[in-house]
Amino acid sequence: MKLLYLLKLLYLIFLYLHGMEKCVKRLAVFASGNGSNAENLLRYFRDNDCGMEVAVIVCNKAGAGVIERAGRLGVPVRVMPAADIRDPACMLPVMDEYGVDGIVLAGFLLMVPDFLLGRYPDRVVNIHPSLLPKYGGKGMYGRHVHEAVVAAGERETGITVHLVTDRCDEGLVLRQARVEILPSDSPETVEAKVHALEKEHFARAVREYFTGDTGS
């Protein structure tokens, strides 16, 4: 127990020091799809006074649900094709325009370009709908993950919040949360369980990592 307490204390000190170094206050949320995780982030940072806000949504798909969700909450959206996101001359001015100092991926299906990773070292965070390193990597996103988990007969699954690197789903794990899989579960019911974990943990993990404040 003492060892676990010490490890937790050291981890919180690490988060605090990294948060002080980063001074992240204005986030860009990158999303490609329906946007439920993005909306949860928007609402969390709007409703909790933690010195952080979502400054802009960057979306690579015109017509994606996240665009409407952000519009309802009054958050600017920049819809940019993949080629523009990969072009520093197009992407960096957007980051500057909104004063972005950290990036969160919420269902973003493109690899983050190296120039953004270089500009925001250890300041790009992603959520993945499995317990990495299981069911990560190319092709493992959304319903594909849950189908694979159920097909493999796993007894538990969950979420992983992690730093983003140039290797898919291999960055430092910041938080994991788990849920039991019942024999009667289908990919659809597993997906619903994972969505509940995402809503509970994602925004809090982002806040904790960037500020050291566990918040509410």
Secondary structure, DSSP 8 states (H G I E B T S, - for coil): -HHHHHHHHHHHHHHHHHHHHH---EEEEEE-SS-HHHHHHHHHHHHS-SS-EEEEEEESSTT-HHHHHHHHTT--EEE--HHHHT-HHHHHHHHHHTT--EEEESS--S---HHHHHHSTT-EEEEESS-TTTT-STT--THHHHHHHHHTT-SEEEEEEEE--SSTT-S-EEEEEEEE--TT--HHHHHHHHHHHHHHHHHHHHHHHHHS----
